[in-house]
Amino acid sequence: MLFLLFVCCLAIYVACNLGANDVANSMGTSVGSKAVTLTQAIVIAGVLEFAGAVLFGRRVSSTLATSITNPDLFVSQPQMLLLGMIAVLISCGLWLQIATAKQLPVASSHAVVGAIAGFSWVAAGVQAVKWSALRTISIAWVVTPVVSGLVAAGFYLLIKHWIVDREQPLLQLEQWIPWLSLILVSVFGTIVLPTMVETLPSDFLPAVPRYNFALGIGGLAALSITSVGWRRLARETVAIESGASVEVTQVVERQLARFQLLSACCVAFAHGSNDVGNAIAPLATILYIQNTGTVPQSSLEIPLWVLVLGGVGIVTGLAIWGKQVIETIGEGIIKLEPSSGFAAELATAATILIASSYGLPVSTSHALVGAVVGVGAVKDWRSVNLNTLKSIGMAWIVTIPIATLLSAGIFSILKYFF
């Protein structure tokens, strides 16, 4: 019982530091563009991060638990794998706490993958690491910011050309609200809703095909967002026509800020779905070994209470320490408005949710930084703060070797004593 409490506390420690560091990935641009206040961002992120972790976090967690190290080499000594996962939790928690104190948005996926590879190498040699899986994950890390940046740049170009830069931007926005609603719901709905609907009880709405049910929910959501957007835009238009001293550009950005808030919710859900595995995959592996006396092989079923534990840890961390890293992404790379922030967040959400659906532990910070840079390239390359980018890039690069060495060293100490 004491051991279970100890490893659960370690997992919560990692999840808290993960939430503190990575909340900037979901809410940094919203705070930076003044679409929401810092307090509102933390509350919204808390709810959506928890939901993403619990409802959509199993696949990535299972990948991390079984695909980085070769389980066959630990079949005769499962306790060695157990000690290794304890070392992973300790090393990742320590490094994420240090990075958060320095206000650096590091990639927690780098930390956990490097830590698992580090202890595996020490425990059973170079053959203990599944290099093919590492190669796939590493390629995903490189591709993520490129894809996210291209999508963000393309989407921002669309908003800029068809709405912001037009002679009558309010009229253009009115025509585009249904399409923006459809795009927003499609990013979330086509990736997440079908998977969530599949988890419903088998006797739930038996006459309705599951995928059609998901499409129906998405359609209603798009209609609701469109209706609310039109009503609010109509009120703003009446105020301008009655002589209110408000610039048209401000009205457009204020309307797009509401879309940005919804896209931030998508990013928060996406982050919870992908990054919760960094905290709970080692815990799930430890529990499996403790309960069965064997090592998990090709897949690992993640208990619901473990997902809940990870979600609670993420929310706690972002509530206590989340403010520090938000400023780096939200304001340190480029100056954002709701129109550009909306494009960056929607691209990030799409990239991460697709990766989560395939069980790939990618980096949300990679995706969002790539998206922000993509938007900056469209606005003006000179507006991008290269010094901030260098600091973030360096933090990404050093995370893997630091986590690897920390995990290897802590594992060696645990192995010596236990």
QUIZILIN-V759630 format. One record per helix or strand. SS is the DSSP state (helix for helix, strand for strand). FROM is the first residue (numbers start at 1). TO is the last residue. If there is no record, write none. Layout:
ss->SS from->FROM to->TO
ss->SS from->FROM to->TO
This chain:
ss->helix from->2 to->32
ss->helix from->38 to->56
ss->helix from->58 to->66
ss->strand from->69 to->69
ss->helix from->71 to->74
ss->helix from->78 to->101
ss->helix from->108 to->124
ss->helix from->126 to->128
ss->strand from->129 to->129
ss->helix from->131 to->164
ss->helix from->169 to->198
ss->helix from->210 to->241
ss->helix from->248 to->292
ss->helix from->304 to->321
ss->helix from->323 to->331
ss->helix from->338 to->357
ss->helix from->364 to->379
ss->helix from->381 to->383
ss->helix from->386 to->417
